[in-house]
């Protein structure tokens, strides 16, 4: 699990984005741990509700920055954001079900989202942050 927690290697250098990434990873870690511990569906749905709402804020903030700085990778980032949003929505649908396999499915989905987020930060968000920081220097 340690490889899926916040660490300094995930810093983009954009404070707002870094804080949001840290919060998302922490909440998804809590979600995964709750699944591991056999938490009730109410608790899992509450965690997913938070993540679902927070990710919308985070993606909006990132997308606004990309537009502000005319980031050429915006379309690809937007597509990634939409896929993640859809995955979280599907997790919420699964949590609403009462099948015996629900907890296992949510645990797998939670881990997948954590891994996706870290990969997304390392690849797409780092490239975006580098571009924005360079643009900020150019306009300073």
Buried (B, 14 or more C-beta within 10 A) or exposed (E): EEEBBBEEEBBBEBEEBBEBBBBBBEBBBBBBBBBEEEBEBEBBBBBBEBBBEBBEEBBEBBBEBBEEBEBEBBEEBBEBBEEBBEBBEEBBEBBEEEEEEBBEBBBBBBBEBBEBBBEBBEEBBBBBBEBBBEBEEEEE
